[in-house]
Amino acid sequence: MNTPVIILAGLALVITGFYALRRFESMRNKSSEELRAILHGQDWLFYRNALLELRRRGEDIRQEVMPVLNLLVADSRQLRIGGWLILRQVYPELASRVPEYNPREALDVCKEKMQKIFELRD
């Protein structure tokens, strides 16, 4: 590869990283309603930050767990892994109730292991 291509690729990576970081940090500027709207949207990459910001504000986030639980039984392994990481960090007491859960297992197995959590929520 030639040097200009490497420089342009590096610059694009830095700019993309900068904007992603700004979006993550912008949670503090959002209202609680906007943060909750994120949790009901499709952009699951921001669920963790929205939940942490709501908790930082002293708000009760127990009722906001359903979008995370839904990730744990998603068809996509990537979504299940993301959901598990969020659950363990934001809701560790709930994650401790299913220590055998592994998001890398087959979807049927994941659903079966999460069944007791869903039963608790009903």
N, C-alpha and C positions, 0 to 999 in steps of 0.2 A: 504494500500500500504506500501511497505517497503521502508526504507530510501534510499538505493542505486538507486531504480527506480526513486524516487523523485529527487534525485541529478542529475541523468542522464537527466531526462526530463528538469530540470531547466538549466542545462548546454547546452543542445541542443537549448533551447529557447534563451539563451544569445548569442550563436554563430550565430544563424539565424538572430537575431536582429542586431548584429554587421555587418554582411555582407549586410543586407538590408540597413542599415545606410550608409555604405561605398558606396554602389551603388547610393544612393540618392545624396550623397555629390560629387560623381565623375563627376557630370554634368559640373563643372568648368573646368575639364580637356578635355572636348570634344570640337571639332570644331563646328562651327555654322552649318555646313553641317551635322555633326553627330547628332546634336540636332534636326535638322529638319527631319532627317531620323527616329528618335524616334517617331515623330509626325505622320509619315506615316506608322508606324509599328503597330503591334497588342498589344504591351505592354502598354496599356493605363494608367497604374499606374504611369508611368513616364512622362506623358504629362505635368502635372502641373509644375514639376521641370524643364523640358526642356523649357517650355514657360517662366517661371520666369528667367531662366538663359539667354535666348535670350534677354529678356527685360532689365535685369541687364546690359547687354553689350551695350544697347542702340539701339538694332535692332528693326525694325518694325515688330510686330507680328500680325498685323491685318489680313494678308493673311493666317495665320496659325490657324485660328479659326475653319475651316471646320472639322478637326478630332474631336474637342470638340462638335460641333453641331451634328455630326453624333452619338456621344454617347447619346445625348439627345433624339434620336428617335430609340435607339437600342431595340431589343426584350427583353433584360435582364434589369430588374429593377435595379440591382446592377450597371450596366453600366450607366443607366440614372441618378442615384443618383450621381455617380462619376463625370459624365459630368456636372451636375448642380453645384456641388461644385467647379469644376474647372472654369466654366463660371462665377460664382459669384465672385470668387477671382481674376481671371486674366482679365476678360472682364466684369466688373460690369456695365458699361454703356449699354452693350448689354443685360445683364440679367435684367436690369431695364425695358426693353421694353416688357418683358413677365412676369410681377410679378405674374400672375395667374398660371404659369407653376408649376406643382408639379410632380416630377419624380416617385412618388409612385402611381400615377393614372394609369389607363389602357393605353396601348400603343396607341390605337386609339386617346384617349384624348390628350396624349402628342404630337403626331404628328400634331393634329389639332392646338394646342396652339403654336407650333413652326413654323407653316406654314408661319406666317408673317415675321419671322426672315429669313427663307429660301428665301422668295420673295425679301427681301431687299438685299440678297447676290447675286441674279441672275443679 
